[in-house]
Amino acid sequence: MIVNFICRYYSATIIKMSGVENTSTAIWLASLTAFVNFIFTFVGLFLVDRIGRRPLTLGSLCGELHSSLCRLQILYCILLLGSGL
């Protein structure tokens, strides 16, 4: 919870550090990010009530496994091409 607060508090600064030079634009982008987080909190609550925790947890586990395997495959290809083979 503290980490979430810190990320929200410094989000405009982080966006400015990423290359956005206008302060007003950085604040609007940070606000947009917070709004999307707010909306999808309710989507998550709806899905937990509708589907249940176990299916959502198993679905996210499958997604994480797939993502990790894709990243490992990309890393393997980079290392294989980088070695000159």
PDB file of N, CA, C and O in Angstrom:
ATOM      1  N   MET A   1       0.821  -1.182   0.000  1.00  0.00           N
ATOM      2  CA  MET A   1       0.000   0.000   0.000  1.00  0.00           C
ATOM      3  C   MET A   1       0.871   1.253   0.000  1.00  0.00           C
ATOM      4  O   MET A   1       0.562   2.224  -0.690  1.00  0.00           O
ATOM      5  N   ILE A   2       1.937   1.235   0.757  1.00  0.00           N
ATOM      6  CA  ILE A   2       2.846   2.378   0.803  1.00  0.00           C
ATOM      7  C   ILE A   2       3.518   2.568  -0.554  1.00  0.00           C
ATOM      8  O   ILE A   2       3.682   3.698  -1.015  1.00  0.00           O
ATOM      9  N   VAL A   3       3.905   1.470  -1.187  1.00  0.00           N
ATOM     10  CA  VAL A   3       4.571   1.555  -2.489  1.00  0.00           C
ATOM     11  C   VAL A   3       3.630   2.157  -3.517  1.00  0.00           C
ATOM     12  O   VAL A   3       4.053   2.969  -4.340  1.00  0.00           O
ATOM     13  N   ASN A   4       2.357   1.770  -3.483  1.00  0.00           N
ATOM     14  CA  ASN A   4       1.366   2.318  -4.401  1.00  0.00           C
ATOM     15  C   ASN A   4       1.227   3.826  -4.191  1.00  0.00           C
ATOM     16  O   ASN A   4       1.139   4.577  -5.162  1.00  0.00           O
ATOM     17  N   PHE A   5       1.206   4.271  -2.945  1.00  0.00           N
ATOM     18  CA  PHE A   5       1.113   5.696  -2.651  1.00  0.00           C
ATOM     19  C   PHE A   5       2.342   6.442  -3.158  1.00  0.00           C
ATOM     20  O   PHE A   5       2.220   7.521  -3.737  1.00  0.00           O
ATOM     21  N   ILE A   6       3.522   5.872  -2.942  1.00  0.00           N
ATOM     22  CA  ILE A   6       4.752   6.522  -3.394  1.00  0.00           C
ATOM     23  C   ILE A   6       4.777   6.628  -4.911  1.00  0.00           C
ATOM     24  O   ILE A   6       5.174   7.660  -5.452  1.00  0.00           O
ATOM     25  N   CYS A   7       4.354   5.568  -5.608  1.00  0.00           N
ATOM     26  CA  CYS A   7       4.323   5.600  -7.075  1.00  0.00           C
ATOM     27  C   CYS A   7       3.351   6.650  -7.571  1.00  0.00           C
ATOM     28  O   CYS A   7       3.647   7.354  -8.536  1.00  0.00           O
ATOM     29  N   ARG A   8       2.206   6.770  -6.938  1.00  0.00           N
ATOM     30  CA  ARG A   8       1.239   7.794  -7.357  1.00  0.00           C
ATOM     31  C   ARG A   8       1.763   9.195  -7.059  1.00  0.00           C
ATOM     32  O   ARG A   8       1.580  10.105  -7.867  1.00  0.00           O
ATOM     33  N   TYR A   9       2.413   9.379  -5.911  1.00  0.00           N
ATOM     34  CA  TYR A   9       2.896  10.692  -5.530  1.00  0.00           C
ATOM     35  C   TYR A   9       3.983  11.169  -6.489  1.00  0.00           C
ATOM     36  O   TYR A   9       4.005  12.342  -6.862  1.00  0.00           O
ATOM     37  N   TYR A  10       4.877  10.280  -6.889  1.00  0.00           N
ATOM     38  CA  TYR A  10       5.989  10.650  -7.754  1.00  0.00           C
ATOM     39  C   TYR A  10       5.748  10.352  -9.229  1.00  0.00           C
ATOM     40  O   TYR A  10       6.668  10.490 -10.036  1.00  0.00           O
ATOM     41  N   SER A  11       4.532   9.945  -9.605  1.00  0.00           N
ATOM     42  CA  SER A  11       4.295   9.521 -10.989  1.00  0.00           C
ATOM     43  C   SER A  11       4.556  10.636 -11.994  1.00  0.00           C
ATOM     44  O   SER A  11       5.112  10.372 -13.060  1.00  0.00           O
ATOM     45  N   ALA A  12       4.176  11.863 -11.691  1.00  0.00           N
ATOM     46  CA  ALA A  12       4.448  12.970 -12.624  1.00  0.00           C
ATOM     47  C   ALA A  12       5.953  13.186 -12.772  1.00  0.00           C
ATOM     48  O   ALA A  12       6.431  13.460 -13.873  1.00  0.00           O
ATOM     49  N   THR A  13       6.695  13.067 -11.688  1.00  0.00           N
ATOM     50  CA  THR A  13       8.154  13.213 -11.751  1.00  0.00           C
ATOM     51  C   THR A  13       8.769  12.077 -12.559  1.00  0.00           C
ATOM     52  O   THR A  13       9.691  12.303 -13.342  1.00  0.00           O
ATOM     53  N   ILE A  14       8.273  10.874 -12.377  1.00  0.00           N
ATOM     54  CA  ILE A  14       8.786   9.727 -13.125  1.00  0.00           C
ATOM     55  C   ILE A  14       8.489   9.904 -14.609  1.00  0.00           C
ATOM     56  O   ILE A  14       9.333   9.597 -15.451  1.00  0.00           O
ATOM     57  N   ILE A  15       7.296  10.396 -14.935  1.00  0.00           N
ATOM     58  CA  ILE A  15       6.949  10.632 -16.335  1.00  0.00           C
ATOM     59  C   ILE A  15       7.842  11.718 -16.925  1.00  0.00           C
ATOM     60  O   ILE A  15       8.274  11.603 -18.072  1.00  0.00           O
ATOM     61  N   LYS A  16       8.122  12.755 -16.169  1.00  0.00           N
ATOM     62  CA  LYS A  16       9.037  13.804 -16.662  1.00  0.00           C
ATOM     63  C   LYS A  16      10.440  13.243 -16.885  1.00  0.00           C
ATOM     64  O   LYS A  16      11.111  13.616 -17.848  1.00  0.00           O
ATOM     65  N   MET A  17      10.884  12.352 -16.003  1.00  0.00           N
ATOM     66  CA  MET A  17      12.207  11.752 -16.161  1.00  0.00           C
ATOM     67  C   MET A  17      12.271  10.842 -17.381  1.00  0.00           C
ATOM     68  O   MET A  17      13.356  10.577 -17.898  1.00  0.00           O
ATOM     69  N   SER A  18      11.110  10.356 -17.851  1.00  0.00           N
ATOM     70  CA  SER A  18      11.099   9.478 -19.018  1.00  0.00           C
ATOM     71  C   SER A  18      11.196  10.238 -20.324  1.00  0.00           C
ATOM     72  O   SER A  18      11.320   9.624 -21.384  1.00  0.00           O
ATOM     73  N   GLY A  19      11.142  11.559 -20.274  1.00  0.00           N
ATOM     74  CA  GLY A  19      11.341  12.332 -21.491  1.00  0.00           C
ATOM     75  C   GLY A  19      10.268  13.353 -21.792  1.00  0.00           C
ATOM     76  O   GLY A  19      10.427  14.141 -22.724  1.00  0.00           O
ATOM     77  N   VAL A  20       9.179  13.371 -21.040  1.00  0.00           N
ATOM     78  CA  VAL A  20       8.141  14.381 -21.244  1.00  0.00           C
ATOM     79  C   VAL A  20       8.634  15.674 -20.616  1.00  0.00           C
ATOM     80  O   VAL A  20       8.885  15.726 -19.412  1.00  0.00           O
ATOM     81  N   GLU A  21       8.772  16.710 -21.420  1.00  0.00           N
ATOM     82  CA  GLU A  21       9.375  17.946 -20.915  1.00  0.00           C
ATOM     83  C   GLU A  21       8.365  18.899 -20.293  1.00  0.00           C
ATOM     84  O   GLU A  21       8.715  19.654 -19.386  1.00  0.00           O
ATOM     85  N   ASN A  22       7.129  18.879 -20.757  1.00  0.00           N
ATOM     86  CA  ASN A  22       6.112  19.792 -20.256  1.00  0.00           C
ATOM     87  C   ASN A  22       5.542  19.268 -18.939  1.00  0.00           C
ATOM     88  O   ASN A  22       5.081  18.128 -18.873  1.00  0.00           O
ATOM     89  N   THR A  23       5.571  20.088 -17.900  1.00  0.00           N
ATOM     90  CA  THR A  23       5.083  19.682 -16.583  1.00  0.00           C
ATOM     91  C   THR A  23       3.583  19.413 -16.607  1.00  0.00           C
ATOM     92  O   THR A  23       3.110  18.457 -15.993  1.00  0.00           O
ATOM     93  N   SER A  24       2.845  20.247 -17.309  1.00  0.00           N
ATOM     94  CA  SER A  24       1.396  20.070 -17.388  1.00  0.00           C
ATOM     95  C   SER A  24       1.036  18.740 -18.051  1.00  0.00           C
ATOM     96  O   SER A  24       0.129  18.043 -17.596  1.00  0.00           O
ATOM     97  N   THR A  25       1.734  18.394 -19.107  1.00  0.00           N
ATOM     98  CA  THR A  25       1.489  17.117 -19.789  1.00  0.00           C
ATOM     99  C   THR A  25       1.811  15.952 -18.870  1.00  0.00           C
ATOM    100  O   THR A  25       1.080  14.962 -18.850  1.00  0.00           O
ATOM    101  N   ALA A  26       2.894  16.055 -18.109  1.00  0.00           N
ATOM    102  CA  ALA A  26       3.264  14.989 -17.172  1.00  0.00           C
ATOM    103  C   ALA A  26       2.200  14.810 -16.100  1.00  0.00           C
ATOM    104  O   ALA A  26       1.890  13.683 -15.713  1.00  0.00           O
ATOM    105  N   ILE A  27       1.643  15.907 -15.621  1.00  0.00           N
ATOM    106  CA  ILE A  27       0.592  15.820 -14.602  1.00  0.00           C
ATOM    107  C   ILE A  27      -0.666  15.181 -15.185  1.00  0.00           C
ATOM    108  O   ILE A  27      -1.302  14.354 -14.532  1.00  0.00           O
ATOM    109  N   TRP A  28      -1.027  15.561 -16.415  1.00  0.00           N
ATOM    110  CA  TRP A  28      -2.204  14.967 -17.050  1.00  0.00           C
ATOM    111  C   TRP A  28      -2.003  13.479 -17.311  1.00  0.00           C
ATOM    112  O   TRP A  28      -2.930  12.689 -17.133  1.00  0.00           O
ATOM    113  N   LEU A  29      -0.811  13.094 -17.726  1.00  0.00           N
ATOM    114  CA  LEU A  29      -0.534  11.677 -17.947  1.00  0.00           C
ATOM    115  C   LEU A  29      -0.582  10.891 -16.633  1.00  0.00           C
ATOM    116  O   LEU A  29      -1.067   9.760 -16.596  1.00  0.00           O
ATOM    117  N   ALA A  30      -0.075  11.499 -15.562  1.00  0.00           N
ATOM    118  CA  ALA A  30      -0.146  10.841 -14.251  1.00  0.00           C
ATOM    119  C   ALA A  30      -1.595  10.708 -13.795  1.00  0.00           C
ATOM    120  O   ALA A  30      -1.976   9.695 -13.209  1.00  0.00           O
ATOM    121  N   SER A  31      -2.398  11.730 -14.067  1.00  0.00           N
ATOM    122  CA  SER A  31      -3.820  11.669 -13.717  1.00  0.00           C
ATOM    123  C   SER A  31      -4.538  10.599 -14.521  1.00  0.00           C
ATOM    124  O   SER A  31      -5.392   9.888 -13.992  1.00  0.00           O
ATOM    125  N   LEU A  32      -4.196  10.485 -15.792  1.00  0.00           N
ATOM    126  CA  LEU A  32      -4.792   9.454 -16.632  1.00  0.00           C
ATOM    127  C   LEU A  32      -4.437   8.060 -16.117  1.00  0.00           C
ATOM    128  O   LEU A  32      -5.287   7.170 -16.085  1.00  0.00           O
ATOM    129  N   THR A  33      -3.197   7.877 -15.720  1.00  0.00           N
ATOM    130  CA  THR A  33      -2.765   6.596 -15.168  1.00  0.00           C
ATOM    131  C   THR A  33      -3.530   6.272 -13.883  1.00  0.00           C
ATOM    132  O   THR A  33      -3.960   5.134 -13.691  1.00  0.00           O
ATOM    133  N   ALA A  34      -3.701   7.252 -13.012  1.00  0.00           N
ATOM    134  CA  ALA A  34      -4.450   7.034 -11.768  1.00  0.00           C
ATOM    135  C   ALA A  34      -5.915   6.723 -12.063  1.00  0.00           C
ATOM    136  O   ALA A  34      -6.514   5.884 -11.390  1.00  0.00           O
ATOM    137  N   PHE A  35      -6.501   7.391 -13.066  1.00  0.00           N
ATOM    138  CA  PHE A  35      -7.891   7.145 -13.419  1.00  0.00           C
ATOM    139  C   PHE A  35      -8.084   5.731 -13.958  1.00  0.00           C
ATOM    140  O   PHE A  35      -9.048   5.055 -13.601  1.00  0.00           O
ATOM    141  N   VAL A  36      -7.173   5.287 -14.812  1.00  0.00           N
ATOM    142  CA  VAL A  36      -7.253   3.921 -15.350  1.00  0.00           C
ATOM    143  C   VAL A  36      -7.111   2.905 -14.220  1.00  0.00           C
ATOM    144  O   VAL A  36      -7.807   1.889 -14.212  1.00  0.00           O
ATOM    145  N   ASN A  37      -6.230   3.164 -13.279  1.00  0.00           N
ATOM    146  CA  ASN A  37      -6.076   2.294 -12.114  1.00  0.00           C
ATOM    147  C   ASN A  37      -7.376   2.248 -11.311  1.00  0.00           C
ATOM    148  O   ASN A  37      -7.787   1.182 -10.852  1.00  0.00           O
ATOM    149  N   PHE A  38      -8.011   3.383 -11.144  1.00  0.00           N
ATOM    150  CA  PHE A  38      -9.271   3.472 -10.409  1.00  0.00           C
ATOM    151  C   PHE A  38     -10.376   2.664 -11.091  1.00  0.00           C
ATOM    152  O   PHE A  38     -11.098   1.916 -10.431  1.00  0.00           O
ATOM    153  N   ILE A  39     -10.505   2.813 -12.398  1.00  0.00           N
ATOM    154  CA  ILE A  39     -11.551   2.111 -13.150  1.00  0.00           C
ATOM    155  C   ILE A  39     -11.329   0.594 -13.102  1.00  0.00           C
ATOM    156  O   ILE A  39     -12.269  -0.166 -12.868  1.00  0.00           O
ATOM    157  N   PHE A  40     -10.084   0.157 -13.325  1.00  0.00           N
ATOM    158  CA  PHE A  40      -9.834  -1.274 -13.362  1.00  0.00           C
ATOM    159  C   PHE A  40      -9.855  -1.914 -11.984  1.00  0.00           C
ATOM    160  O   PHE A  40      -9.905  -3.140 -11.883  1.00  0.00           O
ATOM    161  N   THR A  41      -9.819  -1.121 -10.923  1.00  0.00           N
ATOM    162  CA  THR A  41     -10.064  -1.660  -9.596  1.00  0.00           C
ATOM    163  C   THR A  41     -11.488  -2.206  -9.517  1.00  0.00           C
ATOM    164  O   THR A  41     -11.724  -3.278  -8.960  1.00  0.00           O
ATOM    165  N   PHE A  42     -12.434  -1.455 -10.081  1.00  0.00           N
ATOM    166  CA  PHE A  42     -13.822  -1.917 -10.081  1.00  0.00           C
ATOM    167  C   PHE A  42     -14.023  -3.091 -11.025  1.00  0.00           C
ATOM    168  O   PHE A  42     -14.841  -3.968 -10.748  1.00  0.00           O
ATOM    169  N   VAL A  43     -13.300  -3.124 -12.127  1.00  0.00           N
ATOM    170  CA  VAL A  43     -13.359  -4.288 -13.021  1.00  0.00           C
ATOM    171  C   VAL A  43     -12.881  -5.532 -12.279  1.00  0.00           C
ATOM    172  O   VAL A  43     -13.485  -6.599 -12.385  1.00  0.00           O
ATOM    173  N   GLY A  44     -11.791  -5.385 -11.529  1.00  0.00           N
ATOM    174  CA  GLY A  44     -11.272  -6.511 -10.741  1.00  0.00           C
ATOM    175  C   GLY A  44     -12.259  -6.963  -9.678  1.00  0.00           C
ATOM    176  O   GLY A  44     -12.451  -8.163  -9.479  1.00  0.00           O
ATOM    177  N   LEU A  45     -12.886  -6.015  -8.995  1.00  0.00           N
ATOM    178  CA  LEU A  45     -13.890  -6.379  -7.991  1.00  0.00           C
ATOM    179  C   LEU A  45     -15.063  -7.115  -8.630  1.00  0.00           C
ATOM    180  O   LEU A  45     -15.565  -8.090  -8.070  1.00  0.00           O
ATOM    181  N   PHE A  46     -15.500  -6.652  -9.797  1.00  0.00           N
ATOM    182  CA  PHE A  46     -16.595  -7.306 -10.503  1.00  0.00           C
ATOM    183  C   PHE A  46     -16.212  -8.734 -10.898  1.00  0.00           C
ATOM    184  O   PHE A  46     -17.006  -9.662 -10.746  1.00  0.00           O
ATOM    185  N   LEU A  47     -14.997  -8.899 -11.401  1.00  0.00           N
ATOM    186  CA  LEU A  47     -14.568 -10.228 -11.826  1.00  0.00           C
ATOM    187  C   LEU A  47     -14.409 -11.184 -10.656  1.00  0.00           C
ATOM    188  O   LEU A  47     -14.721 -12.368 -10.782  1.00  0.00           O
ATOM    189  N   VAL A  48     -13.933 -10.696  -9.526  1.00  0.00           N
ATOM    190  CA  VAL A  48     -13.800 -11.558  -8.357  1.00  0.00           C
ATOM    191  C   VAL A  48     -15.181 -12.014  -7.890  1.00  0.00           C
ATOM    192  O   VAL A  48     -15.359 -13.178  -7.532  1.00  0.00           O
ATOM    193  N   ASP A  49     -16.159 -11.109  -7.891  1.00  0.00           N
ATOM    194  CA  ASP A  49     -17.513 -11.495  -7.497  1.00  0.00           C
ATOM    195  C   ASP A  49     -18.152 -12.430  -8.511  1.00  0.00           C
ATOM    196  O   ASP A  49     -18.883 -13.344  -8.131  1.00  0.00           O
ATOM    197  N   ARG A  50     -17.890 -12.218  -9.776  1.00  0.00           N
ATOM    198  CA  ARG A  50     -18.551 -12.966 -10.834  1.00  0.00           C
ATOM    199  C   ARG A  50     -17.902 -14.337 -11.068  1.00  0.00           C
ATOM    200  O   ARG A  50     -18.600 -15.345 -11.175  1.00  0.00           O
ATOM    201  N   ILE A  51     -16.569 -14.371 -11.147  1.00  0.00           N
ATOM    202  CA  ILE A  51     -15.855 -15.592 -11.519  1.00  0.00           C
ATOM    203  C   ILE A  51     -15.314 -16.327 -10.291  1.00  0.00           C
ATOM    204  O   ILE A  51     -15.394 -17.553 -10.212  1.00  0.00           O
ATOM    205  N   GLY A  52     -14.773 -15.588  -9.352  1.00  0.00           N
ATOM    206  CA  GLY A  52     -14.179 -16.195  -8.162  1.00  0.00           C
ATOM    207  C   GLY A  52     -12.669 -16.025  -8.163  1.00  0.00           C
ATOM    208  O   GLY A  52     -12.053 -15.743  -9.191  1.00  0.00           O
ATOM    209  N   ARG A  53     -12.098 -16.203  -6.995  1.00  0.00           N
ATOM    210  CA  ARG A  53     -10.653 -15.973  -6.841  1.00  0.00           C
ATOM    211  C   ARG A  53      -9.808 -17.074  -7.466  1.00  0.00           C
ATOM    212  O   ARG A  53      -8.797 -16.794  -8.111  1.00  0.00           O
ATOM    213  N   ARG A  54     -10.214 -18.312  -7.278  1.00  0.00           N
ATOM    214  CA  ARG A  54      -9.395 -19.430  -7.772  1.00  0.00           C
ATOM    215  C   ARG A  54      -9.230 -19.400  -9.292  1.00  0.00           C
ATOM    216  O   ARG A  54      -8.097 -19.507  -9.761  1.00  0.00           O
ATOM    217  N   PRO A  55     -10.295 -19.261 -10.087  1.00  0.00           N
ATOM    218  CA  PRO A  55     -10.097 -19.208 -11.536  1.00  0.00           C
ATOM    219  C   PRO A  55      -9.264 -18.005 -11.978  1.00  0.00           C
ATOM    220  O   PRO A  55      -8.470 -18.110 -12.913  1.00  0.00           O
ATOM    221  N   LEU A  56      -9.441 -16.873 -11.314  1.00  0.00           N
ATOM    222  CA  LEU A  56      -8.635 -15.701 -11.667  1.00  0.00           C
ATOM    223  C   LEU A  56      -7.162 -15.918 -11.325  1.00  0.00           C
ATOM    224  O   LEU A  56      -6.280 -15.521 -12.085  1.00  0.00           O
ATOM    225  N   THR A  57      -6.901 -16.544 -10.190  1.00  0.00           N
ATOM    226  CA  THR A  57      -5.522 -16.828  -9.803  1.00  0.00           C
ATOM    227  C   THR A  57      -4.879 -17.824 -10.768  1.00  0.00           C
ATOM    228  O   THR A  57      -3.732 -17.644 -11.179  1.00  0.00           O
ATOM    229  N   LEU A  58      -5.616 -18.869 -11.127  1.00  0.00           N
ATOM    230  CA  LEU A  58      -5.072 -19.857 -12.069  1.00  0.00           C
ATOM    231  C   LEU A  58      -4.862 -19.240 -13.453  1.00  0.00           C
ATOM    232  O   LEU A  58      -3.883 -19.558 -14.127  1.00  0.00           O
ATOM    233  N   GLY A  59      -5.762 -18.373 -13.876  1.00  0.00           N
ATOM    234  CA  GLY A  59      -5.597 -17.693 -15.157  1.00  0.00           C
ATOM    235  C   GLY A  59      -4.390 -16.778 -15.172  1.00  0.00           C
ATOM    236  O   GLY A  59      -3.649 -16.737 -16.153  1.00  0.00           O
ATOM    237  N   SER A  60      -4.188 -16.040 -14.082  1.00  0.00           N
ATOM    238  CA  SER A  60      -3.023 -15.159 -14.022  1.00  0.00           C
ATOM    239  C   SER A  60      -1.725 -15.965 -13.916  1.00  0.00           C
ATOM    240  O   SER A  60      -0.689 -15.542 -14.430  1.00  0.00           O
ATOM    241  N   LEU A  61      -1.779 -17.116 -13.257  1.00  0.00           N
ATOM    242  CA  LEU A  61      -0.612 -17.990 -13.194  1.00  0.00           C
ATOM    243  C   LEU A  61      -0.240 -18.502 -14.584  1.00  0.00           C
ATOM    244  O   LEU A  61       0.938 -18.535 -14.943  1.00  0.00           O
ATOM    245  N   CYS A  62      -1.241 -18.900 -15.363  1.00  0.00           N
ATOM    246  CA  CYS A  62      -0.976 -19.345 -16.741  1.00  0.00           C
ATOM    247  C   CYS A  62      -0.404 -18.206 -17.583  1.00  0.00           C
ATOM    248  O   CYS A  62       0.505 -18.421 -18.384  1.00  0.00           O
ATOM    249  N   GLY A  63      -0.932 -17.001 -17.404  1.00  0.00           N
ATOM    250  CA  GLY A  63      -0.413 -15.846 -18.131  1.00  0.00           C
ATOM    251  C   GLY A  63       1.033 -15.538 -17.763  1.00  0.00           C
ATOM    252  O   GLY A  63       1.850 -15.249 -18.637  1.00  0.00           O
ATOM    253  N   GLU A  64       1.349 -15.598 -16.472  1.00  0.00           N
ATOM    254  CA  GLU A  64       2.727 -15.363 -16.020  1.00  0.00           C
ATOM    255  C   GLU A  64       3.680 -16.425 -16.553  1.00  0.00           C
ATOM    256  O   GLU A  64       4.796 -16.112 -16.965  1.00  0.00           O
ATOM    257  N   LEU A  65       3.244 -17.669 -16.545  1.00  0.00           N
ATOM    258  CA  LEU A  65       4.076 -18.751 -17.062  1.00  0.00           C
ATOM    259  C   LEU A  65       4.353 -18.550 -18.551  1.00  0.00           C
ATOM    260  O   LEU A  65       5.487 -18.706 -19.005  1.00  0.00           O
ATOM    261  N   HIS A  66       3.324 -18.208 -19.298  1.00  0.00           N
ATOM    262  CA  HIS A  66       3.489 -17.962 -20.734  1.00  0.00           C
ATOM    263  C   HIS A  66       4.427 -16.784 -20.981  1.00  0.00           C
ATOM    264  O   HIS A  66       5.294 -16.849 -21.853  1.00  0.00           O
ATOM    265  N   SER A  67       4.255 -15.719 -20.220  1.00  0.00           N
ATOM    266  CA  SER A  67       5.112 -14.541 -20.365  1.00  0.00           C
ATOM    267  C   SER A  67       6.567 -14.877 -20.036  1.00  0.00           C
ATOM    268  O   SER A  67       7.480 -14.442 -20.738  1.00  0.00           O
ATOM    269  N   SER A  68       6.781 -15.646 -18.974  1.00  0.00           N
ATOM    270  CA  SER A  68       8.142 -16.020 -18.590  1.00  0.00           C
ATOM    271  C   SER A  68       8.800 -16.901 -19.648  1.00  0.00           C
ATOM    272  O   SER A  68       9.983 -16.737 -19.947  1.00  0.00           O
ATOM    273  N   LEU A  69       8.038 -17.831 -20.211  1.00  0.00           N
ATOM    274  CA  LEU A  69       8.594 -18.682 -21.269  1.00  0.00           C
ATOM    275  C   LEU A  69       8.933 -17.875 -22.516  1.00  0.00           C
ATOM    276  O   LEU A  69       9.947 -18.131 -23.167  1.00  0.00           O
ATOM    277  N   CYS A  70       8.094 -16.906 -22.851  1.00  0.00           N
ATOM    278  CA  CYS A  70       8.398 -16.043 -24.005  1.00  0.00           C
ATOM    279  C   CYS A  70       9.665 -15.229 -23.761  1.00  0.00           C
ATOM    280  O   CYS A  70      10.500 -15.089 -24.654  1.00  0.00           O
ATOM    281  N   ARG A  71       9.805 -14.692 -22.552  1.00  0.00           N
ATOM    282  CA  ARG A  71      11.015 -13.924 -22.232  1.00  0.00           C
ATOM    283  C   ARG A  71      12.259 -14.798 -22.258  1.00  0.00           C
ATOM    284  O   ARG A  71      13.313 -14.364 -22.723  1.00  0.00           O
ATOM    285  N   LEU A  72      12.145 -16.020 -21.765  1.00  0.00           N
ATOM    286  CA  LEU A  72      13.288 -16.940 -21.816  1.00  0.00           C
ATOM    287  C   LEU A  72      13.658 -17.271 -23.256  1.00  0.00           C
ATOM    288  O   LEU A  72      14.840 -17.370 -23.587  1.00  0.00           O
ATOM    289  N   GLN A  73      12.662 -17.441 -24.107  1.00  0.00           N
ATOM    290  CA  GLN A  73      12.931 -17.730 -25.513  1.00  0.00           C
ATOM    291  C   GLN A  73      13.611 -16.537 -26.185  1.00  0.00           C
ATOM    292  O   GLN A  73      14.545 -16.720 -26.965  1.00  0.00           O
ATOM    293  N   ILE A  74      13.162 -15.343 -25.898  1.00  0.00           N
ATOM    294  CA  ILE A  74      13.792 -14.147 -26.467  1.00  0.00           C
ATOM    295  C   ILE A  74      15.226 -14.019 -25.964  1.00  0.00           C
ATOM    296  O   ILE A  74      16.131 -13.718 -26.742  1.00  0.00           O
ATOM    297  N   LEU A  75      15.437 -14.244 -24.670  1.00  0.00           N
ATOM    298  CA  LEU A  75      16.784 -14.171 -24.111  1.00  0.00           C
ATOM    299  C   LEU A  75      17.692 -15.210 -24.754  1.00  0.00           C
ATOM    300  O   LEU A  75      18.843 -14.916 -25.075  1.00  0.00           O
ATOM    301  N   TYR A  76      17.182 -16.420 -24.944  1.00  0.00           N
ATOM    302  CA  TYR A  76      17.964 -17.475 -25.582  1.00  0.00           C
ATOM    303  C   TYR A  76      18.350 -17.074 -27.004  1.00  0.00           C
ATOM    304  O   TYR A  76      19.492 -17.272 -27.419  1.00  0.00           O
ATOM    305  N   CYS A  77      17.397 -16.510 -27.752  1.00  0.00           N
ATOM    306  CA  CYS A  77      17.692 -16.079 -29.128  1.00  0.00           C
ATOM    307  C   CYS A  77      18.728 -14.968 -29.147  1.00  0.00           C
ATOM    308  O   CYS A  77      19.609 -14.962 -30.006  1.00  0.00           O
ATOM    309  N   ILE A  78      18.637 -14.030 -28.215  1.00  0.00           N
ATOM    310  CA  ILE A  78      19.616 -12.940 -28.153  1.00  0.00           C
ATOM    311  C   ILE A  78      20.986 -13.488 -27.835  1.00  0.00           C
ATOM    312  O   ILE A  78      21.970 -13.109 -28.469  1.00  0.00           O
ATOM    313  N   LEU A  79      21.064 -14.382 -26.854  1.00  0.00           N
ATOM    314  CA  LEU A  79      22.350 -14.943 -26.490  1.00  0.00           C
ATOM    315  C   LEU A  79      22.917 -15.810 -27.601  1.00  0.00           C
ATOM    316  O   LEU A  79      24.127 -15.813 -27.827  1.00  0.00           O
ATOM    317  N   LEU A  80      22.056 -16.549 -28.300  1.00  0.00           N
ATOM    318  CA  LEU A  80      22.506 -17.405 -29.389  1.00  0.00           C
ATOM    319  C   LEU A  80      23.016 -16.569 -30.554  1.00  0.00           C
ATOM    320  O   LEU A  80      24.053 -16.875 -31.143  1.00  0.00           O
ATOM    321  N   LEU A  81      22.265 -15.495 -30.888  1.00  0.00           N
ATOM    322  CA  LEU A  81      22.729 -14.635 -31.989  1.00  0.00           C
ATOM    323  C   LEU A  81      23.936 -13.807 -31.588  1.00  0.00           C
ATOM    324  O   LEU A  81      24.783 -13.489 -32.423  1.00  0.00           O
ATOM    325  N   GLY A  82      24.015 -13.457 -30.307  1.00  0.00           N
ATOM    326  CA  GLY A  82      25.140 -12.673 -29.835  1.00  0.00           C
ATOM    327  C   GLY A  82      26.433 -13.457 -29.750  1.00  0.00           C
ATOM    328  O   GLY A  82      27.517 -12.872 -29.747  1.00  0.00           O
ATOM    329  N   SER A  83      26.330 -14.783 -29.680  1.00  0.00           N
ATOM    330  CA  SER A  83      27.545 -15.591 -29.569  1.00  0.00           C
ATOM    331  C   SER A  83      28.197 -15.862 -30.916  1.00  0.00           C
ATOM    332  O   SER A  83      29.286 -16.432 -30.971  1.00  0.00           O
ATOM    333  N   GLY A  84      27.546 -15.463 -32.001  1.00  0.00           N
ATOM    334  CA  GLY A  84      28.132 -15.643 -33.325  1.00  0.00           C
ATOM    335  C   GLY A  84      27.775 -16.948 -33.990  1.00  0.00           C
ATOM    336  O   GLY A  84      28.356 -17.293 -35.019  1.00  0.00           O
ATOM    337  N   LEU A  85      26.826 -17.688 -33.426  1.00  0.00           N
ATOM    338  CA  LEU A  85      26.421 -18.970 -34.037  1.00  0.00           C
ATOM    339  C   LEU A  85      25.419 -18.762 -35.135  1.00  0.00           C
ATOM    340  O   LEU A  85      24.972 -19.727 -35.754  1.00  0.00           O
TER     341      LEU A  85
END
